[in-house]
Amino acid sequence: MMRISIPTNHNFYEESPLTENQLIEKFGMLLEQDCDTIKSNFFTSTFELTTKNKSLEQIKIFGFKNRSNKLEEEEQLILKLYSREQNSDKTKFIIQTGLFAGVLYHKGCQFNLTTPYGEAFLKRMLNFINDIYIDNQESKASQSKETNEFQNIIAYLFIHALEKASIMGLPKIYKSQIQRSYKVRGKVDVNAYLKHDFPFQGKLTTTYREQVYVQEIIDVLYLACKKLEQSFGKEIHRKIHGVFQLLKQNYSGVYIQHSTIEKVKNHNVLKNPMFGNFKNVLIYAEIILKEQNLVSESNNTALETKGYLFDISQLFEVYLEKLLSKHFNDWDVTGQEELDVYQNLFYGRKMFPDLVMKHKESDKIIVFDAKFKKMRSFKNDIDRSDFFQIHSYIQYYQPKVIFGGLLYPFSSEINKLNAHSTSLFGNENNQHAFIVDGIFIQEQMNMHDIRKSEIEFLLRIEELIAKSAIFNE
């Protein structure tokens, strides 16, 4: 199978077109004649996969928030392939991606959509999802060389979901049990008594109902944990050690079949509100257990587009939300606050600022929009719609808002003189500041470097709050 890795939010301005030789290299092919296969399969016509495509039926998209409003309201790009004539004898080949990381299988090719900031930053953001704030050292556990970014995300999602879902215990159902002993438990089985226990010899057959674990669910969860252990080492079970031991004790010892996975996803016990959260856990477990099968399925149905994707922009939003919340104890930090504007009018709509900070005493507000887009410089690199959207949010929260802005992962050091305005729209009569800021991230950074960038970002926000004339009124 052909494979190609492309970072998210790639080539939006067609700044990285590919030549024929680069196509061969990128798709992992060896011969020049393979270029014709690549061109005919992927670039003879425009292929565009968005969040509104019908072909998404074969693709699972996972978010990191309860809300999926952005997917519902806006059509977002996932992957686009096309070619463009550069001059009379040359063609440039364009691959564009959106903000979804993961794996896609399309026409016999595996498209790995990766985050462009390195594994350390991805792990740091995923740690915040799991509420791990001090894990700045690289894992010492043995890890398979075959693990990839996609597996990292699934592993963290599975562990986090299982930890939350198992607070009320693992799924149980009532099941009739039969007991033949000297003690009576439940109801005496008269038929069994007449058949086996008459004349009476001291033992009675009784039936009773008892809550027992759903064996198929136990087996699926245990085997998913074991599969992760093979890839990431035993350290992966650290946050669910008690649950894992319980799964191990109750595992049937039987390896599950594909039909078993389908059965547990639709089990009646999941209709019980107490165990409803296990639905997502089992979806993640299915991906973990079927990962290799997905490749073979795609080979058998080459015309279908399949895969698993993750809304990585939501991960960045949750990461910033928890980072700010942990540091600013005097502020309530919420993500995706819902604003109803122009209610009862035909042009009424909802707006969802990514991050809203409300001071617990003064009720002052700071509002941000988080953008997981590669910020290369401070010149002409901000999307027009993003720029006007955040200004709308700042206007909405007046007069309580003290400042607002856009937050990015930056690939170069942040210069406050070029990025922070002391007034909205640069109008000195307007005291609401506007900033473009974020976390300075480069692919080669380790956890210590990332933590240093986080502290520098938080100190800049602290300084802005301290200097704000509105906050000090």
Summary of the structure (lengths in Angstrom):
residues: 473
radius of gyration: 27.5
end to end distance: 64.3
largest distance: 101.9
contacts: 1375
relative contact order: 0.11
helix: 41%
strand: 25%
